[in-house]
Amino acid sequence: MSDPRRSLLEISPQELGAWMVERGHRPFHAGQVYRWIFERRAEGFDVMSDLPKRLRDELAEHWSVFSMTISKHQVAPDGTDKLLLECRDGRRVECVLMAEVDRRTVCISSQVGCGMGCVFCASGLKGVERNLTKGEIVEQIVRSRNLLPLDERLTNLVVMGMGESLANLDNLIAGLDWVCSNEGLGMGQRRVTISTVGLPEKMRKLAALDRSYNLAVSLHAPTASLRDELVPINAKVGLDDVMDAADEYFRRSGRRVTFEYVMLRGINDGLAEARALADLLDARKAHANLIPYNPVPGLPYERPTAESVRRFEGVLKARGLSVSVRKTKGREIDAACGQLRRRSEVAVGGDGGSGAVQVSGAASPLFDEAR
C-alpha cells in the first residue's frame, strides 16, 4: 500500500503551524520541524528531540519528511552521486550531485519525462508524463544535500535534469524560492541556474518575476532550419523569438544568459556551424557552453571528436565570445539525465524510458557568475 501521509515539503511552515494549533500544539514548533529538516538533515521525527513526544507521534502518524524513495543510488569514481527516486505513483526521476574542488552542485529534474522532443535526447522518448510537485522538486535538493559530509553544503543548483523547466514554472519557482529562503537552505538565487529549451512566453514570465536566477537556453543549433530538425518545438516558437526573450531576460534581470550547445558529430559541430553561432551571439552579453554529446543507447547520434570540439571552441574565442566546454562527469553511472531511469526500465521489461543528455557533468565555467 502507498503511504497515505503527506510530505512536509508540500506545505509551508505556516500551514504546518496551523495544523499544530488545530491539535492543541504551539505553532512555533513548525519552525523547529523545518529547521531539523533543512539545517540538521532529519529524515524522520524520532530525532527531533526538542519537540514534545505527543507531537512527534502525531507528526509521524500524519506526515512524512519525504514522499519519494531511493530506488537506486550510484557513485562514480569521480565522486558523482546519482539518485533514482521513485514517486508515490511509481514514476521515477533522477538527480545528480557533482563534486568539484570548491563547489558541490546538484542537478535536479522538473518533470517526469519531457515533451519537447529533442531528437538526440532520451528524455522525450516517452514524452512527458507529469509535472513534479513543489515538494518533489525540493526533495531532490534536500536528499542530494544529505549525501554530503556534515561539514559541507551545496554551493550551486542547476535545473537541467529531466523535463522542460519552464513548462512547470509555478511549481519550480515555489520550490526554488523556498530552498533559497532563510526558512530553507539559504542558497543565493545567483547560485541557481534554470535551463530551458526556449519557451519565449515562459522566459518573459520568469523575467517578470524579478528573481536573480541564472537562465540557460538549450540552443543546440545556430540557425532556424537546423534547430527545427534537432529541437522540433523551435518550428512553433521560432529562433528569433527565443533570442528576443533571452535578451529581455538579460535586460530585466541583469544576469548573463548561457546558451547550451550539445555537439553532435557531423551534424552541428563543423566550422560553418561555429561561425553561424558566433554570428548569432555576437554583440550579446552571453556565454556559450559547449557540451560534447553523451551517447544514448538506441539513438544514432555520436560524440564529436576532441579536435572538432577544439576547433569549434577556437572559432568562438577568436570572435571574442565567452565560451566553455562542459566536462563529463559520472559516465560510469549513466549520470546524464534520464539514462539511469531508462536503463532501469529496460532491465525490468520497460519500453525504453526517458532522460536528457543536457547534463553529462557540470562544467565550472557555467557557474562562474554565481560565485
Protein Blocks (a to p, Z undefined) as FASTA:
>chain_A
ZZfbdcfklpcfklmmmmmmmnopafklmmmmmmmmmmnopabfklmmmbcfklmmmmmm
mpcfbfbdcfbdcddfkopacdddddfkopacdddddddfkbccddddfbecjfklpakb
mklmnopfbdcdfklmmmmmmmmmmmpcfkbccfbdcdfbgcjfklmmmmmmmmmmmmmm
mklnopafklpccddebiaklmmmmmmnopabdcdddfkpabfklmmmmmmmlmmnopml
mmmmmmmmmmmnopacdddddddehklmcfklmmmmmmmmgoiacddddddddddehiab
dcddfklmmmmmmmmmmnopacdddddehklnopaghklmmmmmmmnopabiaddfkbgc
dcfklmmmmZZ
